[in-house]
């Protein structure tokens, strides 16, 4: 049995946080292509010291 951990609320400042609709983000369309190695797993490991 796991101990129930009470987490603090993530929005302590009471900010109005909501997703931006895609049409408002003016995103550039990405080129896509068939994956060269279907069925094979690729593992990428990196560190981000800021987090």
C-alpha positions, 0 to 999 in steps of 0.5 A: 500500500502506498502512502497518500502524499498531499501535493501542493497546488501548482497554481499558487498565484491563481493565474488563468492558465489555459491552452492556446488554440492552435490557430492562434499560435501561427505554427509553421507546418512540418514536413513529415516522412515515413519512418526509416526503421519501423518497429525499432525503439530509439532511446534518446537520453539528455539532461536539462540542468535548468529543471 
